[in-house]
């Protein structure tokens, strides 16, 4: 298994790319979840204001 994780002289570059990708994807997921919650709250407010 350690042989699979060893990329030779390019290890630092490759692991930095993997780490950056994980951080960016995590941030995108977190942002999407937060925006979804805010949109639902805004929709609930609008629907509440429209009730007779």
PyMOL Python script that loads the backbone (N, CA, C, O; Angstrom):
from pymol import cmd

cmd.read_pdbstr("""\
ATOM      1  N   UNK A   1       0.806  -1.198   0.000  1.00  0.00           N
ATOM      2  CA  UNK A   1       0.000   0.000   0.000  1.00  0.00           C
ATOM      3  C   UNK A   1       0.854   1.268   0.000  1.00  0.00           C
ATOM      4  O   UNK A   1       0.528   2.209  -0.724  1.00  0.00           O
ATOM      5  N   UNK A   2       1.930   1.330   0.781  1.00  0.00           N
ATOM      6  CA  UNK A   2       2.757   2.541   0.739  1.00  0.00           C
ATOM      7  C   UNK A   2       3.318   2.829  -0.649  1.00  0.00           C
ATOM      8  O   UNK A   2       3.592   3.984  -0.976  1.00  0.00           O
ATOM      9  N   UNK A   3       3.492   1.791  -1.471  1.00  0.00           N
ATOM     10  CA  UNK A   3       4.002   2.011  -2.815  1.00  0.00           C
ATOM     11  C   UNK A   3       3.001   2.805  -3.656  1.00  0.00           C
ATOM     12  O   UNK A   3       3.400   3.564  -4.539  1.00  0.00           O
ATOM     13  N   UNK A   4       1.720   2.637  -3.389  1.00  0.00           N
ATOM     14  CA  UNK A   4       0.686   3.346  -4.124  1.00  0.00           C
ATOM     15  C   UNK A   4       0.658   4.830  -3.766  1.00  0.00           C
ATOM     16  O   UNK A   4       0.260   5.661  -4.582  1.00  0.00           O
ATOM     17  N   UNK A   5       1.076   5.158  -2.563  1.00  0.00           N
ATOM     18  CA  UNK A   5       1.032   6.536  -2.086  1.00  0.00           C
ATOM     19  C   UNK A   5       2.324   7.300  -2.350  1.00  0.00           C
ATOM     20  O   UNK A   5       2.396   8.500  -2.085  1.00  0.00           O
ATOM     21  N   UNK A   6       3.334   6.625  -2.865  1.00  0.00           N
ATOM     22  CA  UNK A   6       4.618   7.267  -3.131  1.00  0.00           C
ATOM     23  C   UNK A   6       4.677   7.684  -4.600  1.00  0.00           C
ATOM     24  O   UNK A   6       4.663   6.833  -5.489  1.00  0.00           O
ATOM     25  N   UNK A   7       4.740   8.984  -4.854  1.00  0.00           N
ATOM     26  CA  UNK A   7       4.772   9.500  -6.211  1.00  0.00           C
ATOM     27  C   UNK A   7       6.162  10.001  -6.592  1.00  0.00           C
ATOM     28  O   UNK A   7       6.314  10.773  -7.540  1.00  0.00           O
ATOM     29  N   UNK A   8       7.150   9.568  -5.867  1.00  0.00           N
ATOM     30  CA  UNK A   8       8.518   9.929  -6.192  1.00  0.00           C
ATOM     31  C   UNK A   8       8.806  11.402  -5.966  1.00  0.00           C
ATOM     32  O   UNK A   8       8.350  11.997  -4.990  1.00  0.00           O
ATOM     33  N   UNK A   9       9.580  11.988  -6.895  1.00  0.00           N
ATOM     34  CA  UNK A   9      10.006  13.375  -6.716  1.00  0.00           C
ATOM     35  C   UNK A   9       8.842  14.363  -6.858  1.00  0.00           C
ATOM     36  O   UNK A   9       8.977  15.527  -6.480  1.00  0.00           O
ATOM     37  N   UNK A  10       7.718  13.922  -7.390  1.00  0.00           N
ATOM     38  CA  UNK A  10       6.555  14.801  -7.560  1.00  0.00           C
ATOM     39  C   UNK A  10       5.553  14.695  -6.415  1.00  0.00           C
ATOM     40  O   UNK A  10       4.462  15.258  -6.502  1.00  0.00           O
ATOM     41  N   UNK A  11       5.899  13.993  -5.356  1.00  0.00           N
ATOM     42  CA  UNK A  11       4.970  13.763  -4.249  1.00  0.00           C
ATOM     43  C   UNK A  11       4.415  15.049  -3.660  1.00  0.00           C
ATOM     44  O   UNK A  11       3.209  15.151  -3.437  1.00  0.00           O
ATOM     45  N   UNK A  12       5.259  16.021  -3.406  1.00  0.00           N
ATOM     46  CA  UNK A  12       4.805  17.268  -2.773  1.00  0.00           C
ATOM     47  C   UNK A  12       3.773  17.960  -3.660  1.00  0.00           C
ATOM     48  O   UNK A  12       2.740  18.412  -3.164  1.00  0.00           O
ATOM     49  N   UNK A  13       4.032  18.048  -4.941  1.00  0.00           N
ATOM     50  CA  UNK A  13       3.107  18.688  -5.870  1.00  0.00           C
ATOM     51  C   UNK A  13       1.766  17.935  -5.915  1.00  0.00           C
ATOM     52  O   UNK A  13       0.703  18.552  -5.836  1.00  0.00           O
ATOM     53  N   UNK A  14       1.821  16.626  -6.040  1.00  0.00           N
ATOM     54  CA  UNK A  14       0.602  15.820  -6.171  1.00  0.00           C
ATOM     55  C   UNK A  14      -0.225  15.879  -4.890  1.00  0.00           C
ATOM     56  O   UNK A  14      -1.440  16.064  -4.958  1.00  0.00           O
ATOM     57  N   UNK A  15       0.403  15.727  -3.726  1.00  0.00           N
ATOM     58  CA  UNK A  15      -0.350  15.766  -2.464  1.00  0.00           C
ATOM     59  C   UNK A  15      -0.908  17.160  -2.190  1.00  0.00           C
ATOM     60  O   UNK A  15      -1.973  17.295  -1.587  1.00  0.00           O
ATOM     61  N   UNK A  16      -0.191  18.203  -2.632  1.00  0.00           N
ATOM     62  CA  UNK A  16      -0.714  19.557  -2.499  1.00  0.00           C
ATOM     63  C   UNK A  16      -1.962  19.720  -3.368  1.00  0.00           C
ATOM     64  O   UNK A  16      -2.935  20.339  -2.936  1.00  0.00           O
ATOM     65  N   UNK A  17      -1.946  19.184  -4.560  1.00  0.00           N
ATOM     66  CA  UNK A  17      -3.111  19.246  -5.444  1.00  0.00           C
ATOM     67  C   UNK A  17      -4.293  18.478  -4.850  1.00  0.00           C
ATOM     68  O   UNK A  17      -5.425  18.960  -4.886  1.00  0.00           O
ATOM     69  N   UNK A  18      -4.037  17.299  -4.310  1.00  0.00           N
ATOM     70  CA  UNK A  18      -5.102  16.527  -3.669  1.00  0.00           C
ATOM     71  C   UNK A  18      -5.694  17.312  -2.492  1.00  0.00           C
ATOM     72  O   UNK A  18      -6.913  17.401  -2.347  1.00  0.00           O
ATOM     73  N   UNK A  19      -4.835  17.869  -1.671  1.00  0.00           N
ATOM     74  CA  UNK A  19      -5.302  18.629  -0.511  1.00  0.00           C
ATOM     75  C   UNK A  19      -6.113  19.849  -0.913  1.00  0.00           C
ATOM     76  O   UNK A  19      -7.162  20.127  -0.332  1.00  0.00           O
ATOM     77  N   UNK A  20      -5.628  20.566  -1.899  1.00  0.00           N
ATOM     78  CA  UNK A  20      -6.350  21.745  -2.381  1.00  0.00           C
ATOM     79  C   UNK A  20      -7.714  21.355  -2.932  1.00  0.00           C
ATOM     80  O   UNK A  20      -8.705  22.042  -2.685  1.00  0.00           O
ATOM     81  N   UNK A  21      -7.766  20.275  -3.665  1.00  0.00           N
ATOM     82  CA  UNK A  21      -9.036  19.805  -4.231  1.00  0.00           C
ATOM     83  C   UNK A  21     -10.020  19.457  -3.129  1.00  0.00           C
ATOM     84  O   UNK A  21     -11.195  19.814  -3.218  1.00  0.00           O
ATOM     85  N   UNK A  22      -9.569  18.774  -2.103  1.00  0.00           N
ATOM     86  CA  UNK A  22     -10.442  18.400  -0.998  1.00  0.00           C
ATOM     87  C   UNK A  22     -10.965  19.636  -0.271  1.00  0.00           C
ATOM     88  O   UNK A  22     -12.144  19.697   0.078  1.00  0.00           O
ATOM     89  N   UNK A  23     -10.104  20.610  -0.044  1.00  0.00           N
ATOM     90  CA  UNK A  23     -10.521  21.845   0.632  1.00  0.00           C
ATOM     91  C   UNK A  23     -11.544  22.602  -0.207  1.00  0.00           C
ATOM     92  O   UNK A  23     -12.557  23.065   0.317  1.00  0.00           O
ATOM     93  N   UNK A  24     -11.287  22.729  -1.498  1.00  0.00           N
ATOM     94  CA  UNK A  24     -12.206  23.472  -2.380  1.00  0.00           C
ATOM     95  C   UNK A  24     -13.553  22.760  -2.470  1.00  0.00           C
ATOM     96  O   UNK A  24     -14.597  23.407  -2.376  1.00  0.00           O
ATOM     97  N   UNK A  25     -13.548  21.454  -2.648  1.00  0.00           N
ATOM     98  CA  UNK A  25     -14.809  20.721  -2.710  1.00  0.00           C
ATOM     99  C   UNK A  25     -15.575  20.822  -1.393  1.00  0.00           C
ATOM    100  O   UNK A  25     -16.798  20.965  -1.395  1.00  0.00           O
ATOM    101  N   UNK A  26     -14.870  20.750  -0.285  1.00  0.00           N
ATOM    102  CA  UNK A  26     -15.518  20.910   1.018  1.00  0.00           C
ATOM    103  C   UNK A  26     -16.151  22.282   1.173  1.00  0.00           C
ATOM    104  O   UNK A  26     -17.262  22.402   1.689  1.00  0.00           O
ATOM    105  N   UNK A  27     -15.449  23.315   0.729  1.00  0.00           N
ATOM    106  CA  UNK A  27     -15.985  24.675   0.805  1.00  0.00           C
ATOM    107  C   UNK A  27     -17.209  24.821  -0.095  1.00  0.00           C
ATOM    108  O   UNK A  27     -18.181  25.475   0.283  1.00  0.00           O
ATOM    109  N   UNK A  28     -17.168  24.221  -1.270  1.00  0.00           N
ATOM    110  CA  UNK A  28     -18.315  24.300  -2.180  1.00  0.00           C
ATOM    111  C   UNK A  28     -19.534  23.599  -1.597  1.00  0.00           C
ATOM    112  O   UNK A  28     -20.651  24.105  -1.706  1.00  0.00           O
ATOM    113  N   UNK A  29     -19.334  22.458  -0.989  1.00  0.00           N
ATOM    114  CA  UNK A  29     -20.443  21.718  -0.379  1.00  0.00           C
ATOM    115  C   UNK A  29     -21.023  22.513   0.786  1.00  0.00           C
ATOM    116  O   UNK A  29     -22.241  22.640   0.913  1.00  0.00           O
ATOM    117  N   UNK A  30     -20.145  23.049   1.640  1.00  0.00           N
ATOM    118  CA  UNK A  30     -20.602  23.828   2.786  1.00  0.00           C
ATOM    119  C   UNK A  30     -21.372  25.059   2.335  1.00  0.00           C
ATOM    120  O   UNK A  30     -22.430  25.361   2.887  1.00  0.00           O
ATOM    121  N   UNK A  31     -20.864  25.764   1.353  1.00  0.00           N
ATOM    122  CA  UNK A  31     -21.532  26.959   0.837  1.00  0.00           C
ATOM    123  C   UNK A  31     -22.891  26.602   0.243  1.00  0.00           C
ATOM    124  O   UNK A  31     -23.868  27.318   0.460  1.00  0.00           O
ATOM    125  N   UNK A  32     -22.958  25.518  -0.491  1.00  0.00           N
ATOM    126  CA  UNK A  32     -24.222  25.102  -1.093  1.00  0.00           C
ATOM    127  C   UNK A  32     -25.266  24.779  -0.035  1.00  0.00           C
ATOM    128  O   UNK A  32     -26.430  25.154  -0.174  1.00  0.00           O
ATOM    129  N   UNK A  33     -24.861  24.094   1.009  1.00  0.00           N
ATOM    130  CA  UNK A  33     -25.789  23.739   2.085  1.00  0.00           C
ATOM    131  C   UNK A  33     -26.283  24.996   2.789  1.00  0.00           C
ATOM    132  O   UNK A  33     -27.474  25.109   3.078  1.00  0.00           O
ATOM    133  N   UNK A  34     -25.396  25.936   3.069  1.00  0.00           N
ATOM    134  CA  UNK A  34     -25.802  27.183   3.727  1.00  0.00           C
ATOM    135  C   UNK A  34     -26.752  27.986   2.855  1.00  0.00           C
ATOM    136  O   UNK A  34     -27.750  28.510   3.351  1.00  0.00           O
ATOM    137  N   UNK A  35     -26.459  28.092   1.555  1.00  0.00           N
ATOM    138  CA  UNK A  35     -27.328  28.845   0.654  1.00  0.00           C
ATOM    139  C   UNK A  35     -28.702  28.189   0.542  1.00  0.00           C
ATOM    140  O   UNK A  35     -29.713  28.883   0.441  1.00  0.00           O
ATOM    141  N   UNK A  36     -28.742  26.867   0.559  1.00  0.00           N
ATOM    142  CA  UNK A  36     -30.017  26.151   0.498  1.00  0.00           C
ATOM    143  C   UNK A  36     -30.860  26.464   1.729  1.00  0.00           C
ATOM    144  O   UNK A  36     -32.064  26.696   1.615  1.00  0.00           O
ATOM    145  N   UNK A  37     -30.237  26.471   2.901  1.00  0.00           N
ATOM    146  CA  UNK A  37     -30.961  26.798   4.134  1.00  0.00           C
ATOM    147  C   UNK A  37     -31.491  28.228   4.093  1.00  0.00           C
ATOM    148  O   UNK A  37     -32.634  28.476   4.479  1.00  0.00           O
ATOM    149  N   UNK A  38     -30.671  29.167   3.630  1.00  0.00           N
ATOM    150  CA  UNK A  38     -31.106  30.563   3.542  1.00  0.00           C
ATOM    151  C   UNK A  38     -32.251  30.722   2.539  1.00  0.00           C
ATOM    152  O   UNK A  38     -33.191  31.477   2.789  1.00  0.00           O
ATOM    153  N   UNK A  39     -32.178  30.028   1.426  1.00  0.00           N
ATOM    154  CA  UNK A  39     -33.240  30.109   0.422  1.00  0.00           C
ATOM    155  C   UNK A  39     -34.547  29.547   0.967  1.00  0.00           C
ATOM    156  O   UNK A  39     -35.614  30.104   0.713  1.00  0.00           O
ATOM    157  N   UNK A  40     -34.472  28.456   1.710  1.00  0.00           N
ATOM    158  CA  UNK A  40     -35.682  27.886   2.304  1.00  0.00           C
ATOM    159  C   UNK A  40     -36.306  28.833   3.315  1.00  0.00           C
ATOM    160  O   UNK A  40     -37.529  28.969   3.368  1.00  0.00           O
ATOM    161  N   UNK A  41     -35.475  29.490   4.119  1.00  0.00           N
ATOM    162  CA  UNK A  41     -35.990  30.452   5.090  1.00  0.00           C
ATOM    163  C   UNK A  41     -36.641  31.634   4.381  1.00  0.00           C
ATOM    164  O   UNK A  41     -37.710  32.090   4.786  1.00  0.00           O
ATOM    165  N   UNK A  42     -36.007  32.126   3.336  1.00  0.00           N
ATOM    166  CA  UNK A  42     -36.568  33.247   2.578  1.00  0.00           C
ATOM    167  C   UNK A  42     -37.890  32.852   1.930  1.00  0.00           C
ATOM    168  O   UNK A  42     -38.839  33.637   1.933  1.00  0.00           O
ATOM    169  N   UNK A  43     -37.962  31.664   1.385  1.00  0.00           N
ATOM    170  CA  UNK A  43     -39.195  31.184   0.775  1.00  0.00           C
ATOM    171  C   UNK A  43     -40.297  31.057   1.817  1.00  0.00           C
ATOM    172  O   UNK A  43     -41.440  31.435   1.563  1.00  0.00           O
ATOM    173  N   UNK A  44     -39.960  30.530   2.978  1.00  0.00           N
ATOM    174  CA  UNK A  44     -40.947  30.392   4.047  1.00  0.00           C
ATOM    175  C   UNK A  44     -41.480  31.766   4.463  1.00  0.00           C
ATOM    176  O   UNK A  44     -42.675  31.905   4.724  1.00  0.00           O
ATOM    177  N   UNK A  45     -40.613  32.783   4.531  1.00  0.00           N
ATOM    178  CA  UNK A  45     -41.055  34.143   4.873  1.00  0.00           C
ATOM    179  C   UNK A  45     -42.009  34.694   3.830  1.00  0.00           C
ATOM    180  O   UNK A  45     -43.040  35.278   4.164  1.00  0.00           O
ATOM    181  N   UNK A  46     -41.656  34.504   2.557  1.00  0.00           N
ATOM    182  CA  UNK A  46     -42.505  35.014   1.480  1.00  0.00           C
ATOM    183  C   UNK A  46     -43.865  34.328   1.504  1.00  0.00           C
ATOM    184  O   UNK A  46     -44.898  34.984   1.368  1.00  0.00           O
ATOM    185  N   UNK A  47     -43.867  33.016   1.677  1.00  0.00           N
ATOM    186  CA  UNK A  47     -45.129  32.291   1.721  1.00  0.00           C
ATOM    187  C   UNK A  47     -45.968  32.687   2.937  1.00  0.00           C
ATOM    188  O   UNK A  47     -47.195  32.731   2.858  1.00  0.00           O
ATOM    189  N   UNK A  48     -45.320  32.969   4.039  1.00  0.00           N
ATOM    190  CA  UNK A  48     -46.020  33.395   5.252  1.00  0.00           C
ATOM    191  C   UNK A  48     -46.648  34.778   5.053  1.00  0.00           C
ATOM    192  O   UNK A  48     -47.743  35.042   5.549  1.00  0.00           O
ATOM    193  N   UNK A  49     -45.960  35.649   4.334  1.00  0.00           N
ATOM    194  CA  UNK A  49     -46.491  36.989   4.078  1.00  0.00           C
ATOM    195  C   UNK A  49     -47.677  36.947   3.114  1.00  0.00           C
ATOM    196  O   UNK A  49     -48.528  37.836   3.153  1.00  0.00           O
ATOM    197  N   UNK A  50     -47.746  35.954   2.270  1.00  0.00           N
ATOM    198  CA  UNK A  50     -48.812  35.861   1.283  1.00  0.00           C
ATOM    199  C   UNK A  50     -50.090  35.250   1.829  1.00  0.00           C
ATOM    200  O   UNK A  50     -51.132  35.327   1.177  1.00  0.00           O
ATOM    201  N   UNK A  51     -50.039  34.655   2.994  1.00  0.00           N
ATOM    202  CA  UNK A  51     -51.240  34.042   3.568  1.00  0.00           C
ATOM    203  C   UNK A  51     -52.253  35.133   3.894  1.00  0.00           C
ATOM    204  O   UNK A  51     -51.894  36.202   4.389  1.00  0.00           O
ATOM    205  N   UNK A  52     -53.533  34.848   3.609  1.00  0.00           N
ATOM    206  CA  UNK A  52     -54.574  35.857   3.881  1.00  0.00           C
ATOM    207  C   UNK A  52     -54.859  36.053   5.357  1.00  0.00           C
ATOM    208  O   UNK A  52     -55.707  36.868   5.719  1.00  0.00           O
TER     209      UNK A  52
END
""", "prot")
cmd.dss("prot")
cmd.show_as("cartoon", "prot")
cmd.util.cbc("prot")
cmd.orient("prot")
